[in-house]
Amino acid sequence: MKINTNFDIGNKLRIARVNKGLSLDYVAGKIGLSKVLLWEIENRSVENLDVQVLHVIFKELDITCDDALGNCIRDADFL
């Protein structure tokens, strides 16, 4: 399944990473993503990102899907 990330999701991921004292380079290397892609996920809207990539990031940062997606899903217009 593909998902489009938005600033809210990326911002939550960045905050979680920084709060854990982890660098962008470290997390990207640990999960097998390029530093550029991880930066784009945190700072921009990324279209057609595989949901498995988000799952791996959530797992590495020890956050739940609800932590990162909760408000985004609740605030969505289609619900």
C-alpha positions in Angstrom: 0.0 0.0 0.0 1.2 3.5 -0.9 0.7 6.6 1.3 1.3 10.3 0.9 3.0 11.7 3.9 2.3 15.3 5.0 4.1 17.8 7.2 2.3 16.7 10.3 3.5 13.1 10.1 7.0 14.1 9.1 7.2 16.7 11.9 6.2 14.0 14.5 8.8 11.7 13.1 11.5 14.4 13.3 10.5 15.3 16.9 10.6 11.7 18.0 14.0 11.2 16.4 15.5 14.4 17.9 14.0 13.6 21.3 15.8 10.2 21.2 19.1 12.0 20.3 19.4 10.2 17.0 20.9 11.8 13.9 19.3 11.7 10.5 22.4 9.8 9.2 22.1 7.2 12.0 18.4 6.4 11.5 18.6 6.4 7.7 21.6 4.0 7.8 19.9 1.8 10.4 16.8 1.3 8.4 18.3 1.3 5.0 17.0 4.6 3.6 18.9 7.4 2.0 19.5 10.4 4.2 17.8 12.5 1.5 14.6 10.4 1.5 14.4 10.4 5.3 14.9 14.2 5.3 12.1 14.6 2.7 9.8 12.4 4.8 10.4 14.5 7.8 10.3 17.9 6.1 8.1 17.6 3.0 5.1 15.8 1.6 6.3 12.6 0.0 3.9 11.0 -2.5 3.5 7.3 -3.0 5.6 6.2 -0.1 5.3 2.5 0.7 3.5 2.2 4.1 6.1 -0.4 5.1 8.7 2.3 5.0 6.7 4.3 7.6 6.3 1.1 9.7 10.1 0.6 9.7 10.6 4.2 10.8 8.0 3.9 13.5 9.6 0.8 14.8 13.1 2.3 14.8 11.9 5.4 16.7 9.7 3.2 19.0 6.5 5.1 18.2 3.1 3.7 17.3 1.2 4.4 14.2 -1.4 6.2 16.3 1.3 8.4 17.7 2.3 9.5 14.2 -0.9 9.2 12.3 -3.6 9.7 14.9 -4.4 13.3 14.5 -3.9 13.1 10.7 -6.5 10.4 10.4 -9.0 12.1 12.8 -8.6 15.4 11.0 -9.0 14.0 7.5 -11.9 15.3 5.5 -13.0 11.9 4.2 -13.9 10.6 7.7 
